[in-house]
């Protein structure tokens, strides 16, 4: 039996494949600003630090706020059309929940959007918390954001871990003082995650579940 009483998950790239939605939104928005539609790879490489940071890869600083507003508005129209759970996501969250482990999502996606997607995909009821952008004053990788999540869940850093897919998640966990277990289903491959300091990298959630939690799914 693992020692974790609270398990936090990143959302996009970890539990949910929402890259089609993201790519569609950028392809819709950027031409409105006289810019070419990006490739799926360009979008994948840009995301991870919140919408404003991602948008800065494509538009000039003075246009970021306007482009982000347009991106959010269009995303809300297509939000539930394309996202899917990664293989093993529902099973891992369900198994941890059944063990009495507190499970939560910590994401820089707008919290309202994250909750809508997870409800649509059928696993919101097995999560104790879904905390995202606009839900409080902070975002990842701020230690205050993670502390707020643990406060709301009644958890503590000494018995917590984060499951993520990027160096950004590694920084988030490092700032909070607990381990991060990574999957390569999202924005970064194993060499990039190892270079960022990851000690635990897995090809998917099923492999991670067995190695880190002793859960066969």
GIUR-V710047 format. One record per residue. PSI is psi as a letter, one per 30 degrees, with the letter a starting at -180 (999 if undefined). Layout:
# GIUR-V710047
psi=PSI
psi=PSI
This chain:
# GIUR-V710047
psi=k
psi=l
psi=g
psi=k
psi=f
psi=k
psi=k
psi=k
psi=k
psi=l
psi=d
psi=k
psi=f
psi=d
psi=e
psi=k
psi=j
psi=g
psi=f
psi=e
psi=e
psi=e
psi=e
psi=e
psi=e
psi=e
psi=f
psi=e
psi=e
psi=e
psi=f
psi=f
psi=g
psi=g
psi=l
psi=l
psi=k
psi=l
psi=l
psi=e
psi=e
psi=e
psi=e
psi=e
psi=f
psi=e
psi=l
psi=f
psi=g
psi=l
psi=e
psi=e
psi=e
psi=e
psi=f
psi=f
psi=f
psi=e
psi=l
psi=l
psi=e
psi=f
psi=f
psi=e
psi=e
psi=e
psi=e
psi=e
psi=e
psi=e
psi=e
psi=e
psi=e
psi=e
psi=e
psi=f
psi=e
psi=g
psi=e
psi=g
psi=e
psi=f
psi=k
psi=l
psi=k
psi=l
psi=k
psi=f
psi=e
psi=e
psi=e
psi=e
psi=e
psi=e
psi=e
psi=e
psi=e
psi=f
psi=f
psi=g
psi=k
psi=k
psi=k
psi=l
psi=k
psi=j
psi=l
psi=g
psi=k
psi=k
psi=e
psi=e
psi=e
psi=e
psi=e
psi=e
psi=e
psi=e
psi=e
psi=e
psi=f
psi=g
psi=g
psi=e
psi=f
psi=g
psi=k
psi=f
psi=k
psi=j
psi=k
psi=a
psi=k
psi=f
psi=f
psi=a
psi=f
psi=l
psi=l
psi=k
psi=g
psi=k
psi=f
psi=e
psi=e
psi=e
psi=e
psi=e
psi=e
psi=e
psi=e
psi=f
psi=f
psi=h
psi=l
psi=l
psi=f
psi=f
psi=h
psi=l
psi=l
psi=k
psi=k
psi=a
psi=g
psi=l
psi=f
psi=e
psi=e
psi=e
psi=e
psi=e
psi=e
psi=e
psi=f
psi=f
psi=g
psi=l
psi=l
psi=k
psi=k
psi=k
psi=l
psi=g
psi=f
psi=c
psi=f
psi=k
psi=l
psi=e
psi=e
psi=e
psi=e
psi=e
psi=f
psi=g
psi=g
psi=k
psi=f
psi=j
psi=k
psi=l
psi=f
psi=l
psi=e
psi=e
psi=e
psi=e
psi=e
psi=e
psi=e
psi=f
psi=f
psi=h
psi=k
psi=j
psi=999
